[in-house]
Amino acid sequence: MEKIQILWNGPKRAPLTVALAHGAGAPMDTPFMNFFAEGLSTRGYRIARFEFPYMAKRRKTQQRSPPNRQPELLATWKTVLTQIKANKLVIGGKSMGGRIATMIADECLYHPNNVCGILCLGYPFYGAGKFNKPRIAHLEIIKTPMLICQGARDPLGNHESVSRLKLSKSINFHWAEDGDHDLKPRKISGFTHEQNLIAALESASSFLSALG
């Protein structure tokens, strides 16, 4: 696979680097992705963002296409890992990008970059409308420390449905009050999107700090 373009934020000599992939329908530089990349970089972390081939192609052609098949998504993540040089590395991202990261995390525990954690920003526990088919087989046994920042009413995994799943004890949650898949609450909740984003950022920062 050819070299992947990486968008960097934060100090080059940071003690910990965080690689984040985008979700299925939007690129690496959405306001949501920018918020977390810039917020974590101001806290002293080095942030790397990249796009899967279908999204990189969309950026060039302005034509929408569906995500690549899972083997190519996995291969892209592994290629990115070969390009990043870091003493400690956390991998993850938004929705699909974070989910694919969880699939390679355990095999990368002894990677030269020392993958020591996973940060997921809205995890797709279910396909749309498929609450009888949770996609969690690997999450039941995953060993890598993991934080999932999830909206309490996320249609792809709300607090009630996720609380019934049998997940590995290495997985921790931050629940955004009344948040959807983008952590956005309804006006009637009394919470704002900004409040939820800031709270999730603080939780993510604490998680990263605990990893060293």
C-alpha positions in Angstrom: 0.0 0.0 0.0 1.3 3.5 -0.9 2.2 6.0 1.8 -0.7 7.5 3.7 -0.9 11.3 4.1 -1.0 12.3 7.8 -2.3 15.5 9.3 -0.3 16.4 12.5 -1.2 18.5 15.5 0.8 19.1 18.7 4.5 19.0 19.8 6.8 16.7 17.9 8.5 15.5 21.0 5.3 14.7 23.0 5.6 11.8 25.4 2.5 10.2 23.8 1.1 10.2 20.2 -2.6 9.7 19.4 -3.5 8.4 15.9 -7.2 9.1 15.0 -9.2 7.8 12.0 -12.4 9.4 10.7 -15.9 7.9 10.6 -17.6 6.3 7.6 -19.3 9.4 6.2 -17.0 12.4 6.9 -13.3 13.2 6.5 -10.5 13.7 9.0 -10.9 17.5 9.4 -14.6 17.9 10.4 -15.3 20.3 13.3 -15.8 17.3 15.5 -12.3 15.8 14.6 -10.7 19.2 14.7 -12.1 19.8 18.2 -10.5 16.7 19.7 -7.2 17.0 17.7 -6.7 20.6 18.7 -7.9 20.1 22.2 -5.6 17.2 22.9 -2.7 18.8 21.2 -3.0 21.9 23.5 -2.7 19.4 26.4 0.7 18.3 25.2 -0.1 15.3 23.0 1.0 14.7 19.4 -2.1 14.0 17.2 -2.0 12.2 13.9 -5.0 12.0 11.6 -5.4 10.2 8.3 -8.0 9.1 5.7 -8.9 5.7 4.4 -8.4 5.4 0.6 -12.1 6.0 -0.3 -12.2 9.2 1.7 -8.8 10.4 0.3 -10.2 9.8 -3.2 -13.4 11.7 -2.4 -11.2 14.7 -1.3 -9.6 14.7 -4.8 -12.6 14.0 -7.0 -15.4 15.4 -4.8 -17.4 12.3 -5.6 -18.8 10.2 -2.8 -18.1 6.5 -2.6 -18.8 3.8 0.1 -16.1 2.9 2.6 -13.4 0.4 1.5 -14.0 -3.2 2.5 -12.8 -4.2 6.0 -9.5 -5.9 4.8 -8.4 -2.7 3.2 -9.4 -0.6 6.2 -7.3 -2.8 8.4 -4.4 -2.7 6.0 -4.6 1.1 5.9 -4.4 1.3 9.7 -1.4 -1.0 9.7 0.4 1.1 7.1 -0.2 4.2 9.2 1.4 2.4 12.1 4.6 1.8 10.1 4.8 5.6 9.2 4.4 6.9 12.8 7.4 7.0 15.0 6.4 7.3 18.7 7.6 6.1 22.1 4.0 5.5 23.1 1.0 5.4 20.8 -2.7 5.4 21.3 -4.9 4.5 18.3 -8.6 5.1 17.7 -10.9 7.6 16.1 -14.5 8.5 15.3 -17.0 5.6 14.9 -15.8 3.3 12.1 -12.3 4.6 12.3 -12.1 3.7 16.0 -13.8 0.4 15.5 -11.2 -0.7 12.9 -8.5 0.4 15.4 -9.9 -1.9 18.0 -9.5 -4.8 15.7 -5.7 -4.5 15.5 -5.0 -3.1 18.9 -4.1 -6.3 20.7 -1.8 -7.5 18.0 0.0 -4.2 18.2 0.6 -4.2 21.9 4.2 -5.3 21.2 4.5 -3.1 18.1 7.7 -1.0 18.0 5.5 2.1 18.6 4.2 0.5 21.8 0.4 0.8 21.2 -0.7 1.2 24.8 -4.3 2.4 24.5 -7.4 3.0 22.4 -9.6 6.1 22.2 -12.9 5.8 20.5 -15.2 8.8 19.9 -18.6 7.4 19.4 -18.5 3.6 18.9 -20.8 1.7 16.4 -21.8 -1.2 18.6 -24.6 -2.0 16.1 -25.2 -1.4 12.5 -28.1 1.0 11.8 -31.3 -0.6 13.0 -29.6 -3.9 13.9 -29.9 -4.0 17.7 -30.1 -7.8 17.6 -26.6 -8.1 16.1 -24.0 -6.4 18.3 -20.5 -6.3 16.8 -18.6 -7.0 19.9 -16.9 -10.4 19.6 -13.4 -8.9 19.9 -14.5 -6.4 22.5 -15.4 -9.3 24.9 -11.7 -10.3 25.1 -9.7 -7.2 24.1 -6.8 -6.5 26.4 -5.6 -3.0 25.4 -6.8 -0.3 27.8 -9.7 1.5 26.0 -11.9 4.6 26.5 -15.1 5.0 24.6 -16.7 8.5 24.7 -20.3 7.6 23.8 -23.6 9.6 23.6 -26.1 8.3 26.2 -28.8 8.1 23.4 -26.5 7.1 20.5 -28.6 5.1 18.0 -25.6 2.8 17.4 -25.2 2.0 21.0 -27.1 3.9 23.8 -26.4 3.7 27.5 -29.2 1.2 28.1 -28.3 -1.2 25.3 -24.6 -1.1 25.9 -24.9 -1.7 29.6 -26.4 -5.1 28.8 -23.4 -6.2 26.7 -20.6 -8.4 28.2 -17.5 -6.4 27.4 -13.9 -6.7 28.5 -13.0 -5.1 31.8 -10.3 -3.2 29.9 -13.0 -1.0 28.4 -14.0 2.3 30.1 -16.8 4.7 29.2 -17.5 8.3 29.3 -21.2 8.9 28.7 -22.2 12.2 27.1 -25.4 13.4 28.6 -28.3 12.9 26.2 -25.7 12.8 23.4 -26.2 11.3 19.9 -23.5 9.6 17.8 -21.7 13.0 17.6 -22.3 13.5 21.4 -24.9 16.2 20.6 -27.8 16.5 23.1 -31.3 17.7 22.5 -32.2 21.3 23.6 -34.8 20.0 26.0 -32.0 18.1 27.9 -30.6 21.3 29.3 -27.1 20.4 28.1 -25.2 21.8 25.1 -23.1 20.2 22.5 -20.1 22.3 23.6 -20.5 21.1 27.2 -20.6 17.5 26.1 -17.5 17.9 23.8 -15.5 19.6 26.6 -16.5 16.9 29.1 -15.5 14.2 26.7 -12.2 16.0 25.9 -11.4 16.2 29.6 -12.2 12.5 30.1 -10.0 11.6 27.1 -7.1 13.7 28.4 -7.3 12.0 31.8 -7.3 8.6 30.1 -4.2 9.5 28.2 -2.5 10.9 31.2 -3.0 7.7 33.1 -1.3 5.8 30.3 1.9 7.7 31.0 
